[in-house]
Amino acid sequence: MLRSLDIRDMLIIDRLELGLAPGLNVLTGETGAGKSILLDSLGFVLGWRGRAELVREGADQGEVVAEFDLSPGHPANVILEGAGIPRDDTLILRRVNTRDGRKTAWVNDRRVSGEVLRALSDTLVELHGQHDDKGLLNTRGHRRMLDEFGELEDDLANCRAAWRDVQGARGALEEAEGQVAALKDEEEFLRHAVGELDALGPESGEDEALDARRRLMQSAEKIREDISKAHDAIGSGGAEGMMRDATRWLEGAAAKAEGALDPALAALERALVELGEAEEGVSRALDALAFDAGELEHVEERLFAIRGLARKHNVLPDGLAALAEALRGKLATLDAGEGDLVALRAELAEAEKRYGRAADMLSAARSEAAKALDAAMSKELAPLKMERAVFATDITEADAGPDGRDQVAFTVATNPGAPAGPLNKIASGGELSRFLLALKVCLTADADGLTMIFDEIDRGVGGATADAVGRRLEELASDAQVLVVTHSPQVAARAAHHWRVEKQVVDEVTLSRVVPLSETARVDELARMLAGDTVTTQARAAAEALLRG
């Protein structure tokens, strides 16, 4: 419940303190007195988007403080807990607007964002403004209203989750189909290229090895002749044989040389070992240089084939092995792709079945909610002098989407036998106001601790119809807090608490103030509302009669 509203330096309000109470609270006053400014100020502290320029002329900043009473189970407590704000029986909202447009807000002395304020406002206040029937006329909002009335959050969440699964499965299938289609365009090339590469079987580093082998074989004939000569020169028929003869001769003379030849014999022994190693190396070189013309031809053919294939695919010869692996991978993806597509199509079909079941359950729940809403509206319209009007919730099939497959539209028939149709084409202005009041009452019937504000909900009606609207608002306020801005004396007469909004000029500055009315002052105010500027005895009598009920 809204306990108080404190406004400072907002538009034409310098300082205003308004204490509210349970039941029906009514604000009256002449047009332009500032009633709408009160609602603008309340909307400002609740974080609603409204006028850009709110600070009173001459002031540095404007400020609004709203104090609410919270019950232990009030839904605002969930918002407070989520924002890390301590919960209490009292909720104080404060918001400041500076002259340069900066806005700062606090909740129970904790600084908060506008998003937190707006989240709290959804649990604290329900505002029905002068142009709120535009929302009622907009069929795009009717499905949401029906879902709220029927408390279909769980069914709606299930349907949305199933829709996300469908979209995910469809996206995965489309992506896979795109990949397979792109690969199919390359399939002929891939199969030919992989076959060609597999037939050749290039290996990493093979090009360099073949090139070195070819150069070696091309120069082998010339260098082999020199190496052979060297081999003969150091072999048994050359240096080795002579050194062994020298060793044998020296060994024969060593016995009589008294050790003089021992160093020479040791040196010869070492030289023979080194000479043997040299001969082995030369022999290995000769073996390596041994080839036939056919081997050279084979090496050159393979080298040319590798380099030709590398040029064809615009890669380095050493990159052919990696290219072959990559192309084989694409072929594997293509070959496996059809199997994957079958699985993905099955997943999509299953997701669509789950969505269909969820959408069917949501549609069934909406049908039940529509019957309940139509029945509730019938009960609400009767005391509003529209007992012969018929309100119907029309549900038709629509394109599938996250919120199901239903199109919802509220239709009315204001007279028996008349065809039903959209509200904006069937109902008059006064009828629209009453339909709006009835619908809002139905939609907020189970709201806990919600302050309902009606801004000229009674426009377009008068006499007995206005009295019926006033009585319905009074009944609605019997177990709730209702704040009504009205120009109807019949509605104002039903108030438990009545304030008059009036303008006054102080030091050539126009200011707005709110005056609580005594019983005598209420008679005067109602008489003014009935008669205008000149209040007659008859108007006072009529006002007293209205107050007696």
KOLDONU-599613 format. One record per residue (C-alpha): residue in three letters; x, y, z. Coordinates in steps of 0.5 Angstrom, whole numbers, padded with zeros to 4 digits, always signed. Example, Ala and Ser with C-alpha at 12.3 -4.5 7.8 and 13.67 -1.06 7.14 Angstrom:
% KOLDONU-599613
Ala+0025-0009+0016/Ser+0027-0002+0014/
% end
This chain:
% KOLDONU-599613
Met+0000+0000+0000/Leu+0002+0007-0002/Arg+0003+0011+0005/Ser+0006+0017+0003/Leu+0008+0021-0003/Asp+0013+0027-0002/Ile+0014+0032-0008/Arg+0019+0038-0008/Asp+0021+0042-0014/Met+0017+0038-0019/Leu+0014+0042-0025/Ile+0009+0047-0021/Ile+0010+0044-0014/Asp+0015+0047-0009/Arg+0013+0042-0003/Leu+0007+0037-0003/Glu+0006+0032+0002/Leu+0001+0027+0001/Gly-0001+0022+0006/Leu-0006+0016+0003/Ala-0010+0011+0007/Pro-0013+0004+0005/Gly-0019+0004+0001/Leu-0022+0009-0004/Asn-0017+0015-0005/Val-0020+0021-0009/Leu-0017+0027-0012/Thr-0021+0032-0016/Gly-0020+0039-0018/Glu-0021+0043-0024/Thr-0017+0042-0031/Gly-0010+0044-0031/Ala-0010+0044-0023/Gly-0004+0039-0023/Lys-0007+0032-0022/Ser-0003+0029-0027/Ile+0003+0032-0024/Leu+0002+0028-0018/Leu+0002+0022-0023/Asp+0008+0024-0027/Ser+0012+0025-0020/Leu+0009+0018-0018/Gly+0012+0015-0024/Phe+0018+0019-0024/Val+0020+0016-0017/Leu+0018+0009-0019/Gly+0023+0009-0025/Trp+0017+0010-0031/Arg+0019+0014-0037/Gly+0016+0020-0038/Arg+0017+0028-0038/Ala+0024+0030-0040/Glu+0023+0036-0036/Leu+0021+0036-0029/Val+0025+0040-0025/Arg+0021+0047-0022/Glu+0023+0053-0025/Gly+0028+0056-0021/Ala+0030+0050-0017/Asp+0037+0046-0018/Gln+0034+0039-0017/Gly+0027+0036-0016/Glu+0026+0030-0011/Val+0020+0025-0010/Val+0020+0020-0004/Ala+0015+0015-0004/Glu+0013+0010+0002/Phe+0010+0004+0002/Asp+0008-0001+0007/Leu+0010-0008+0005/Ser+0007-0015+0008/Pro+0011-0021+0009/Gly+0010-0024+0003/His+0009-0018-0002/Pro+0013-0020-0008/Ala+0017-0014-0008/Asn+0021-0017-0003/Val+0024-0022-0008/Ile+0026-0016-0012/Leu+0029-0013-0006/Glu+0033-0020-0004/Gly+0036-0020-0012/Ala+0038-0013-0011/Gly+0042-0014-0004/Ile+0037-0009-0001/Pro+0035-0011+0006/Arg+0028-0012+0007/Asp+0023-0009+0012/Asp+0016-0007+0013/Thr+0017-0001+0010/Leu+0020+0001+0003/Ile+0022+0008+0002/Leu+0024+0010-0005/Arg+0027+0016-0007/Arg+0029+0019-0013/Val+0033+0026-0015/Asn+0033+0030-0022/Thr+0038+0035-0023/Arg+0037+0041-0027/Asp+0042+0038-0032/Gly+0038+0032-0033/Arg+0042+0027-0029/Lys+0037+0022-0025/Thr+0039+0018-0018/Ala+0035+0013-0014/Trp+0035+0010-0008/Val+0031+0004-0004/Asn+0032+0004+0003/Asp+0038+0009+0003/Arg+0041+0004-0002/Arg+0043+0007-0009/Val+0040+0003-0015/Ser+0039+0003-0022/Gly+0032+0005-0026/Glu+0031-0002-0028/Val+0031-0004-0020/Leu+0026+0002-0019/Arg+0021-0001-0025/Ala+0022-0008-0023/Leu+0019-0006-0016/Ser+0014-0002-0019/Asp+0011-0008-0023/Thr+0009-0011-0016/Leu+0007-0004-0012/Val+0003+0000-0017/Glu-0002-0001-0023/Leu-0004+0005-0027/His-0009+0006-0031/Gly-0009+0012-0035/Gln-0013+0017-0039/His-0010+0013-0045/Asp-0010+0006-0042/Asp-0015+0004-0047/Lys-0010+0004-0053/Gly-0007-0002-0050/Leu-0014-0005-0049/Leu-0015-0004-0056/Asn-0008-0007-0059/Thr-0009-0014-0060/Arg-0002-0015-0060/Gly-0003-0015-0052/His-0009-0019-0051/Arg-0005-0026-0051/Arg+0000-0023-0046/Met-0006-0021-0042/Leu-0010-0027-0042/Asp-0004-0031-0040/Glu-0003-0027-0034/Phe-0010-0028-0032/Gly-0010-0035-0033/Glu-0003-0035-0029/Leu+0000-0039-0035/Glu+0007-0038-0034/Asp+0009-0045-0033/Asp+0006-0047-0039/Leu+0009-0041-0043/Ala+0016-0043-0040/Asn+0015-0050-0043/Cys+0013-0048-0050/Arg+0019-0042-0050/Ala+0024-0048-0048/Ala+0021-0053-0053/Trp+0021-0047-0059/Arg+0029-0046-0057/Asp+0030-0053-0058/Val+0027-0053-0065/Gln+0030-0047-0067/Gly+0037-0050-0064/Ala+0036-0056-0068/Arg+0034-0053-0074/Gly+0040-0048-0074/Ala+0044-0055-0073/Leu+0041-0058-0079/Glu+0041-0052-0084/Glu+0049-0051-0082/Ala+0050-0058-0083/Glu+0046-0058-0090/Gly+0050-0052-0092/Gln+0057-0056-0091/Val+0055-0062-0094/Ala+0052-0058-0100/Ala+0058-0054-0101/Leu+0063-0060-0100/Lys+0058-0063-0106/Asp+0060-0058-0110/Glu+0067-0060-0109/Glu+0066-0068-0109/Glu+0068-0069-0116/Phe+0075-0065-0115/Leu+0076-0068-0108/Arg+0075-0075-0110/His+0080-0074-0116/Ala+0085-0070-0112/Val+0085-0075-0107/Gly+0086-0081-0112/Glu+0092-0077-0115/Leu+0095-0076-0109/Asp+0094-0083-0106/Ala+0097-0086-0112/Leu+0103-0082-0112/Gly+0104-0082-0104/Pro+0108-0076-0103/Glu+0112-0076-0096/Ser+0114-0070-0092/Gly+0122-0068-0094/Glu+0122-0073-0100/Asp+0123-0067-0105/Glu+0129-0065-0102/Ala+0132-0072-0101/Leu+0130-0074-0109/Asp+0133-0068-0111/Ala+0140-0069-0107/Arg+0140-0076-0110/Arg+0139-0074-0117/Arg+0145-0069-0116/Leu+0149-0074-0113/Met+0147-0079-0119/Gln+0148-0074-0124/Ser+0156-0072-0122/Ala+0157-0080-0120/Glu+0160-0082-0126/Lys+0166-0077-0126/Ile+0167-0077-0118/Arg+0167-0085-0118/Glu+0173-0085-0123/Asp+0177-0081-0118/Ile+0175-0084-0112/Ser+0177-0091-0115/Lys+0184-0089-0117/Ala+0184-0086-0109/His+0182-0093-0107/Asp+0187-0096-0111/Ala+0192-0092-0109/Ile+0191-0093-0101/Gly+0189-0100-0102/Ser+0193-0107-0102/Gly+0196-0105-0109/Gly+0198-0099-0107/Ala+0200-0095-0100/Glu+0197-0100-0095/Gly+0202-0106-0099/Met+0208-0102-0099/Met+0207-0100-0091/Arg+0206-0107-0090/Asp+0212-0109-0093/Ala+0216-0103-0090/Thr+0213-0106-0083/Arg+0216-0113-0085/Trp+0223-0111-0087/Leu+0223-0106-0080/Glu+0221-0112-0076/Gly+0226-0116-0079/Ala+0232-0111-0077/Ala+0229-0109-0070/Ala+0232-0115-0066/Lys+0239-0112-0068/Ala+0237-0105-0068/Glu+0237-0105-0060/Gly+0230-0101-0060/Ala+0232-0096-0065/Leu+0226-0098-0069/Asp+0221-0099-0064/Pro+0218-0092-0065/Ala+0218-0092-0072/Leu+0214-0099-0072/Ala+0209-0096-0067/Ala+0208-0090-0072/Leu+0207-0095-0078/Glu+0202-0099-0074/Arg+0198-0093-0072/Ala+0198-0090-0080/Leu+0196-0097-0082/Val+0190-0097-0078/Glu+0188-0090-0080/Leu+0189-0092-0087/Gly+0184-0098-0086/Glu+0179-0093-0084/Ala+0180-0089-0090/Glu+0180-0095-0095/Glu+0173-0097-0091/Gly+0170-0090-0092/Val+0172-0089-0100/Ser+0169-0096-0101/Arg+0163-0094-0098/Ala+0163-0088-0102/Leu+0164-0092-0108/Asp+0158-0097-0106/Ala+0153-0091-0105/Leu+0155-0088-0112/Ala+0154-0095-0115/Phe+0147-0094-0119/Asp+0144-0096-0126/Ala+0141-0091-0131/Gly+0134-0094-0129/Glu+0135-0091-0122/Leu+0136-0084-0124/Glu+0131-0084-0129/His+0126-0087-0124/Val+0128-0081-0119/Glu+0127-0076-0124/Glu+0120-0078-0126/Arg+0118-0078-0119/Leu+0121-0072-0117/Phe+0118-0068-0123/Ala+0111-0072-0121/Ile+0112-0069-0114/Arg+0113-0062-0117/Gly+0108-0062-0122/Leu+0103-0064-0117/Ala+0105-0059-0112/Arg+0104-0053-0118/Lys+0097-0056-0119/His+0095-0055-0112/Asn+0099-0049-0111/Val+0103-0051-0105/Leu+0110-0053-0104/Pro+0112-0060-0105/Asp+0113-0061-0098/Gly+0106-0059-0097/Leu+0103-0065-0101/Ala+0102-0070-0095/Ala+0098-0065-0091/Leu+0094-0063-0097/Ala+0092-0070-0098/Glu+0090-0071-0091/Ala+0086-0065-0091/Leu+0082-0067-0097/Arg+0081-0074-0095/Gly+0078-0070-0088/Lys+0073-0067-0093/Leu+0071-0073-0096/Ala+0070-0076-0090/Thr+0066-0071-0088/Leu+0062-0071-0094/Asp+0061-0079-0094/Ala+0059-0078-0086/Gly+0055-0072-0088/Glu+0049-0076-0090/Gly+0049-0080-0084/Asp+0049-0074-0080/Leu+0044-0070-0084/Val+0039-0076-0082/Ala+0041-0076-0075/Leu+0040-0068-0075/Arg+0033-0069-0079/Ala+0031-0074-0073/Glu+0033-0069-0068/Leu+0029-0063-0071/Ala+0023-0068-0072/Glu+0023-0070-0065/Ala+0024-0063-0062/Glu+0018-0061-0067/Lys+0014-0066-0064/Arg+0016-0064-0057/Tyr+0014-0056-0059/Gly+0007-0059-0062/Arg+0005-0062-0055/Ala+0008-0056-0051/Ala+0004-0051-0056/Asp-0002-0056-0055/Met-0002-0056-0048/Leu-0001-0048-0048/Ser-0007-0047-0053/Ala-0012-0052-0048/Ala-0010-0048-0042/Arg-0011-0041-0046/Ser-0018-0044-0048/Glu-0020-0045-0040/Ala-0017-0039-0038/Ala-0021-0035-0044/Lys-0027-0038-0041/Ala-0026-0036-0034/Leu-0024-0029-0036/Asp-0031-0029-0040/Ala-0035-0031-0034/Ala-0031-0026-0030/Met-0032-0020-0035/Ser-0039-0022-0035/Lys-0040-0021-0027/Glu-0036-0015-0028/Leu-0040-0011-0033/Ala-0047-0012-0030/Pro-0046-0007-0024/Leu-0043-0003-0029/Lys-0049-0002-0033/Met-0047-0007-0038/Glu-0051-0013-0036/Arg-0053-0014-0044/Ala-0046-0013-0046/Val-0042-0020-0048/Phe-0035-0020-0048/Ala-0031-0026-0051/Thr-0024-0028-0052/Asp-0023-0030-0059/Ile-0017-0035-0060/Thr-0015-0037-0067/Glu-0009-0040-0070/Ala-0003-0036-0072/Asp+0004-0038-0074/Ala+0008-0042-0069/Gly+0013-0038-0065/Pro+0016-0038-0058/Asp+0009-0036-0055/Gly+0005-0042-0058/Arg+0001-0042-0064/Asp-0005-0038-0062/Gln-0008-0031-0064/Val-0012-0028-0058/Ala-0017-0022-0059/Phe-0022-0019-0054/Thr-0029-0018-0058/Val-0035-0015-0055/Ala-0042-0014-0057/Thr-0046-0009-0053/Asn-0053-0010-0055/Pro-0057-0017-0056/Gly-0057-0020-0063/Ala-0051-0015-0065/Pro-0045-0018-0068/Ala-0039-0018-0064/Gly-0033-0014-0066/Pro-0026-0011-0064/Leu-0027-0006-0058/Asn-0025+0000-0062/Lys-0030-0001-0067/Ile-0036-0003-0063/Ala-0035+0000-0056/Ser-0037+0008-0055/Gly-0032+0012-0051/Gly-0036+0011-0044/Glu-0037+0004-0046/Leu-0029+0003-0047/Ser-0028+0006-0040/Arg-0032+0001-0037/Phe-0029-0005-0041/Leu-0022-0003-0039/Leu-0024-0002-0031/Ala-0028-0009-0032/Leu-0022-0012-0035/Lys-0017-0009-0030/Val-0020-0011-0024/Cys-0021-0018-0027/Leu-0013-0018-0029/Thr-0011-0016-0022/Ala-0016-0019-0018/Asp-0011-0024-0015/Ala-0005-0018-0014/Asp-0002-0018-0007/Gly-0001-0011-0004/Leu-0002-0007-0011/Thr-0004+0000-0011/Met-0009+0001-0016/Ile-0009+0008-0019/Phe-0014+0010-0024/Asp-0013+0017-0028/Glu-0020+0019-0031/Ile-0023+0012-0032/Asp-0030+0015-0031/Arg-0029+0020-0037/Gly-0035+0019-0042/Val-0040+0017-0037/Gly-0045+0020-0033/Gly-0051+0020-0029/Ala-0053+0013-0027/Thr-0047+0010-0030/Ala-0042+0014-0027/Asp-0045+0012-0020/Ala-0044+0005-0022/Val-0037+0006-0024/Gly-0036+0010-0017/Arg-0040+0004-0013/Arg-0035-0001-0017/Leu-0029+0003-0015/Glu-0031+0003-0008/Glu-0033-0004-0008/Leu-0026-0006-0011/Ala-0023-0001-0005/Ser-0026-0005+0000/Asp-0020-0010+0001/Ala-0015-0006-0003/Gln-0012+0001-0004/Val-0015+0005-0010/Leu-0013+0012-0012/Val-0018+0015-0017/Val-0017+0022-0021/Thr-0024+0024-0023/His-0028+0029-0026/Ser-0034+0025-0024/Pro-0038+0028-0018/Gln-0041+0021-0017/Val-0035+0017-0017/Ala-0032+0023-0012/Ala-0038+0022-0007/Arg-0036+0014-0006/Ala-0029+0016-0003/Ala-0027+0014+0004/His-0021+0020+0003/His-0022+0026-0001/Trp-0017+0031-0004/Arg-0018+0037-0008/Val-0012+0039-0013/Glu-0012+0047-0014/Lys-0007+0052-0017/Gln-0005+0058-0013/Val-0001+0064-0015/Val+0005+0066-0010/Asp+0009+0072-0011/Glu+0007+0071-0019/Val+0009+0064-0019/Thr+0004+0059-0020/Leu+0004+0053-0015/Ser+0000+0047-0014/Arg-0002+0044-0008/Val-0007+0038-0005/Val-0012+0040+0000/Pro-0015+0034+0004/Leu-0023+0036+0005/Ser-0027+0035+0011/Glu-0034+0033+0010/Thr-0037+0040+0009/Ala-0031+0042+0004/Arg-0033+0035+0000/Val-0040+0038+0000/Asp-0037+0044-0003/Glu-0033+0041-0008/Leu-0038+0036-0011/Ala-0043+0042-0012/Arg-0037+0045-0016/Met-0037+0039-0020/Leu-0044+0039-0021/Ala-0046+0046-0022/Gly-0039+0049-0025/Asp-0037+0056-0022/Thr-0043+0058-0020/Val-0045+0054-0014/Thr-0053+0054-0013/Thr-0057+0051-0007/Gln-0060+0046-0011/Ala-0052+0043-0013/Arg-0051+0043-0005/Ala-0057+0039-0004/Ala-0055+0034-0010/Ala-0048+0034-0007/Glu-0051+0032+0000/Ala-0055+0027-0003/Leu-0049+0024-0007/Leu-0045+0023+0000/Arg-0051+0020+0003/Gly-0051+0015-0002/
% end
